[in-house]
Each structure stands twice: as C-alpha cells, then as structure tokens.
Amino acid sequence: MANQRPSGLIQRYREELQVRHNARRTVETDEQWLRRLLRVHRMRQPRAMGEAEIHAFLSHLVTEERVSASTQNQALAALLFLYRELLEWGCGEPGGGGARPQASAPSRGAHGG
C-alpha cells in the first residue's frame, strides 16, 4: 500500500509544521526523521523515549548510516520540534545538543603585506 495514511502523531507533526509555514520539502524531510526514529526504536511511542533513545538514534545515524554532522543536526532539530512543540518536553535537550563537525585544517587567509 504505497499511499499509506500517516498515524495520529505523524499527522499531527506534519500539520504543526505546515501551520508554521514550513516549506513542503522541510515538512517531508522532518516527517522522515520522525519515521526513522520510530523504525530504529522498533515503533516505540516517542513519549516513552527519553534522552538516551534520542542520543542512540543520533549515534546510529553517524555510526551505521554515516551521515555528516550537518545532517545529524537536521535530524536533531526535527526531533527537538517534536519533543518541544508536540510532546511539550519540559527539561533539557534530548540528544545532548548538536553534532560537532570533525576538525579540519585551519583556513588560509590572504596575508597582507
């Protein structure tokens, strides 16, 4: 069944993103992050999950799916929206903050002279 109707939470999540005038692509992408979180944690209800599960999901993205730090931060932002706006998570940040990009070589600026 290709045109499966989203579950209650996913539909509410989508609607809340749309009400806030997010771009169509942003809504679709953020919804996919929620679906991936649910799949990784075997369809557990997000209300039953805490910081440990969010952190495990973000770690899974890096170790198993080899996503970049910026992609990991996009996933975190989508999940923070879920927990703060829909589930009214009142304490701390699930996931322990954003990803830190790998250190790179120092940039070389123009030398005045």
N, C-alpha and C positions, 0 to 999 in steps of 0.2 A: 504494500500500500504506500505509494510514493507521496501522496498528499495527505499525510497523517496530521490530524488536528493536534496542536500543542496541548500539553497538560495544563492544569489550572495555574500553577506557579509560573510556568514558562510563558503562558499567555499574559498573565499579569505583568511579568517582567517586560515583555515586548510592548505592551500597551503603555506602561510607565515611561519607557524610553521614547516612544512615539509622542506622548503628551508633552515631553520636554523638548520636542522638535529636533531630535537627533536625526542625522541623515539615515536614509534607508539602509545603506551599507553598514553603518555603525550598529544599527539595530540588529541586523542579521549576524554580524560578527560577534557582538556581545551575547546574543542568544546561543551561538555555537559554543562560546566559552562555558556558559552555564550547562549546556548539554554534555560537554566533555567532562566537566567536573562531576556530573551525575554518573556518567559512564565509568570514570576512573574509580569512583567510590561505590560502584555497584548499586546505583539508583537510591542511595540513602537520601532521606529528606535533608535539604540544606539546614533546616532548623536544628537537626540532630547533630550537625557537624560543628566543629569549632576551629580554633586557630591551627590545631595540629593537622586537621584534614586539608585545610586551605594550603598550609605550608607543604604538605605532602604532595598536593596537586601541582603546585608551582615547581617543586623539586622534580616531579615526574616530567613536567614539560622540558626541563633542562636536561635531565639525565637520559630519559627514554626518547623524547621527541626532538631533542637537540635544538630547541628554539633559542633565539637571541634574547638578550636582556630586554630589548625594547618590546619584543613580542610577549615576554613574560610580564612586563609592566602593563601591557594592554589587557592581558588576562586578569591581572590583579585589579585593575581599575574596573573592569566589568563585574568582578565578584564583589568588590567593595560597594559598588552601586546596589547590587542585590542585597547585601547584608545591611547596609546603612539605610537604604530607602524603602525596600520592601519588607525586610525582616526586622528592621529597627534595632539592629545590633548596637548596643549602647557602650561597649567597652573596647578600647584598644583597636588595633587594626588586625583583622585576620590576615595571616600570611607574613606578619612581621615586617611590613614595609616593602619597598620596591627592590627590584634586582639591581645589582651593581654591575655595570659593564666591565669587561675584562680590561685590565690596564693595557694601554697602548703606548707606542713610542711617543716621546714628547714631540709636540708640533714644532716645526722650524719656522720661525717668523723671519721677516726681512730684517736684515741688520742695517741700521742707518749708519752713514759714515761719512 
